[in-house]
Amino acid sequence: MYYVYILESQKEKYRYIGITQDLKDRIREHNNGETKSNRSKAPYKIAWYCCIADKHKAYAFEKYLKSSSGYAFTAKHLL
């Protein structure tokens, strides 16, 4: 299973969209500063996630959420 997730920084107005097979471990990595790209914005909380069985569909959905129309979809339907 693949988890597509959206994290919100509790420090500043910032959202992170990602994908993983182990959601608990990935959030721990984000909150412990183990992710180089956004460690300055930790701590995070889960704003939304979904579980998708098919790897290709999960990566395609993550890519869509990171697009401009995906951000609009997120604002209107997910958060």
C-alpha positions in Angstrom: 0.0 0.0 0.0 1.1 3.5 -0.7 0.1 6.6 1.3 -0.3 9.9 -0.4 -0.2 12.5 2.4 -0.4 16.2 3.1 1.4 17.6 6.2 1.0 21.0 7.7 3.8 22.8 9.5 2.8 23.8 13.0 5.6 26.4 12.9 4.5 28.4 9.8 2.0 28.4 7.0 3.4 25.6 4.9 2.1 22.3 3.4 4.1 19.3 2.2 2.7 16.7 -0.2 4.4 13.3 -0.3 4.1 9.6 -0.7 5.4 6.7 1.3 4.7 3.0 2.2 5.2 3.6 5.9 3.3 6.7 7.0 4.2 6.6 10.7 7.9 6.3 10.0 7.8 9.0 7.3 6.1 11.5 9.7 8.7 10.7 12.3 11.4 11.4 9.8 9.9 14.8 8.9 9.4 15.8 12.6 13.0 14.7 13.5 14.5 16.8 10.8 15.7 13.9 8.7 14.2 15.3 5.5 16.7 17.9 4.2 14.2 19.9 2.1 11.8 21.0 4.8 13.4 20.3 8.2 13.3 24.0 9.2 9.5 23.9 9.1 9.0 21.0 11.6 7.1 20.0 13.5 4.3 18.7 11.3 0.8 17.3 11.7 -1.1 15.2 9.2 -3.7 17.2 7.5 -4.9 14.5 5.1 -3.9 11.1 3.7 -5.2 8.3 1.5 -4.1 4.8 0.9 -3.7 3.5 -2.7 -2.8 0.0 -3.6 -1.5 0.5 -7.1 2.0 2.1 -7.1 1.6 3.9 -10.4 -1.8 5.4 -9.5 -0.4 6.5 -6.2 2.6 8.3 -7.8 0.3 9.8 -10.4 -2.1 11.2 -7.7 0.8 12.7 -5.8 2.1 14.4 -8.9 -1.4 15.7 -9.6 -1.7 17.1 -6.1 1.5 19.0 -6.6 0.2 20.6 -9.8 -1.6 23.9 -9.9 -5.0 22.3 -10.5 -4.1 19.8 -7.7 -3.6 22.6 -5.3 -7.0 24.0 -6.2 -8.5 20.5 -5.8 -6.9 20.2 -2.4 -8.1 23.5 -1.2 -11.7 22.8 -2.4 -12.1 19.2 -1.5 -9.5 17.9 0.9 -8.6 20.6 3.4 
